[in-house]
Amino acid sequence: MVDVRVATAGGFGEACLKALLDAVRDRDHPVIGLPTGNTPVALYERLAAAAHAGEVDISSWRPFAIDEYGGPRDHRCSNRAFFSKHWATIPGAAAVEQFDPGAQEIERECRRMGAALERAGGLTVSLLGIGMNGHLAFNEPGSAADSTVRRMELREETRRSAAACWGEDAPHWGLTLGLRELLGAERVIVMANGTSKAAIVAAAVEKVASVDLPASLSVRRHGTAWILDEAAASGLRG
């Protein structure tokens, strides 16, 4: 049975936070895969508020970036810049283990990131958004279920979304954890909000799982929860 939880637009961040805290409960040093983009901002804001209020202590969490654009590390639209703004400002937050797209040998950089995650014991929780074409992190349509950390050429839909920040400089490639790492987590939380995500959410949740729609591979996996606001859930039947 698919675990779909629907919240109001105003309660979306709180619903995501509850799912995350439930997933790490009783874990001393959880390893968290962190997403970027518009969708998780509400979660990070609620987590920051809870940490400031002393309601949550995240000092033992070990965070990993799940992807990064193939652009300058210091670009204001990089995922590194996103984490500086939305994660590093949370009280107790540890530094995020991140990709370096400027590494001279990209394959070696991917191996480094994969090895770091393996040493950490793998992901306890994968926090994921869903792309307009159904990608998870930068695992674009066609990514194998056992894909691992690698460089990925970005589809046009992904670059169009990135252009909202990057403009004409939207990168053509990115670095990403593979579906093996992401969906191999103990718990997977897929988040989506807004009417623009309604169609792809419905396709992922209700159609037959396929590598052509990577997010669909998570749906019937044990330990996966989909957290949606009412707009993103509006295309679901029933």
N, C-alpha and C positions, 0 to 999 in steps of 0.2 A: 504494500500500500504506500502511495506517495505521501510524504509528510509535507503538506503545504499549509503555511500559516499566513493569514491575511490580516494586515493592520491598516488603520487609517493613515493618511499621508502624514499627519502630525505625530502619530505613534510609531512610525516606521523605524526610526532610530532606536527607540526603546525596545521594540520587538527584536531587532537585530542584536542589541546588547544582551537581552535576556537569553537568546539562543547561544550566544558566545559564552556567557558566564556559566550557563548550564553545561556547555561542552567541556569547560576546563575545571569544573568543580572537582575537588579531591585530587587534582593533579598538581604536584609540587613545582614542576618546571615545564609548563606546556610550551610546545613549539608551534608558533602561529604563522600561517601563511597570510600575508597582508596584501590586499588589493588597493588599487588607486582608482581615480575617476570620480565622477559625480555621485554615483550610487552609495559608496561607503562613508561619505562625508557625515551624514546624520549619525551613523554609528560612532565615528571617532568623536564627534561633538558630545554625544551622550556619555561615552567612556571617559572623556576628559572631565565632564561635569561630575561624574561619579567619583573619579579619582581625586579631584579637588575637594570634594565633600568628605573624603575619607571613607567612602562606601566600598571602594574597590582598591586593591593593591596589585599592580601589575609588574612590580619590580622583579619578580621571578620569571616572567614570560620571556621567551626568546623569539623575537620576530624575524621573519624572512620575507623579503620581497618576492612576489611570485613572478614578476616580469619587469622589463625595462625597455624603453625605446632605444633604438639604435641611433641616438643623437648625442650631442655634447652633454657630459655629466652635469655641467653647471647651468644648463638651459632651464629657464623658469618653468617649462612645461614637462621637464623630465620627472620620472617617478621619484627620483631622489629629492627633487625640490618639493614634491607633494608631501613626502614623509617629513621633511623638515618643518613644514607648516602644520600638518595634521596629526603627526605621531610624536615627534620629538618634543612637542610642547605639553604632552600629557605627563603629569607628575609620576615619576617612577619608571617611565618608559626607557627600556634598554635600546641601544643603537640597533638599527635594522641591518641585518646581513643583506647586502645588495649586490646586484650585478654591476660590472664595470664595462659599459659598452665601448670605452676607449682603450680597452686592453689590446695589446699588439697581436695576441693570438686568441681569437675568440673561442676556438674549440677548447683551449686550455682554460679559459675563463669559465666556460660551461662546466668543465670537469671540476674546477675548484669549487664552484657553487654546489654542484651535486655532492661532492665529498663533504663539504661543510654541513649540508643537510643530513647526510648519512651519519656523520659523527654525532649530530644532535639527536639522532634516534628517529628521524623522519618527522613528518608533521603530525601534531596532535589534532590541529584544526586547520582546515583550508577554508578561508573566507574568500568567496568568489563573487564577482559580478558576472553578468551574461552579456556578451557583445551583441550587436545588432544582427550579426550573422550566426549567433550561437556559440561564439568562441568562449573558451575559459582561459583566463590569462591571455597569452598570445598563441594558444593552441587553436589555430584556424581550422575551418572545415577540411576534413580529410586527414586530420591528425589521428594516428593510431592510438588505441586505448593504452598500449604499453609504451608510448612515446616518453622520452626522458628529456632532461635539460638540454636545450639546444638554441641555436639561432633559428629564427622563423621569418620568412618573408611575409609581410603584412598584406592582407587583402584590401581591395579598394574601399570596402565598407568600413574597415577599421581605420584606414588612413583618413577617410572623410570625417569620422568621429574625432580623430586626433587633430584635424585641421581647425577645430573650434578653438584650440589653444595655439597649436603650432603654425597655423596658417599654411602658406605655400611650402614651408619647411618640414611638413609632416614626414617623419621618417618612413622609409620603405621596409625596414626590418626591425626586429626586436629580439630580445633574449627572454627565454621563458622556462619556468619549471614545466616538465612534461605532465601529461595526464596520469602517468604512473605515479609520480610524486604527489600530485594534487588529489587524485581520487583514491590514493592509498592512505590518506590521512585517517585517523580514527573517526573523526567527525568532519563532515563537509557541510558548509552553510552557503547556499546560493542566494544572493540578494538581488532584488530588482524592484525598481519603482518608476512610476510615470507611464503614461499611455503609450509612449514610443516603444516600450518593451512588451506591451501586451501580446502582440502577434508572435514574437519569437518565444516568449515564455509559454504560450499555449502550445506551440509546435514542439518545444522541448519536453514539456510535461506530458502531453497527450498522444504524441505520435510514437511510432516504433523507434527505439534507440538506434542511432546510426552515427558513424564517424563523420558523416556529412553535417551533423549538428552536434558538436562535441558536448554541449551542455546536457543533451539527452542521455549521455552515458552515465550521468550522475543520478538520474531520477530514481531508479529502483535499487540503487546501491544502499545497503544497510548503513544507517548512520548519517543519512543525508536529509537536511531540512531546507525547504525553500521558503524564504521570508519575502513576502510581497506586500506592496501597498495595494489599495483597492484598484487603482488605475492599472497597475501591472497585471493584476489578477483578472481584469475585466474580460479577457478573451477566453478564459477557462469555462468549460461546460459545467453546469451544476453548481 
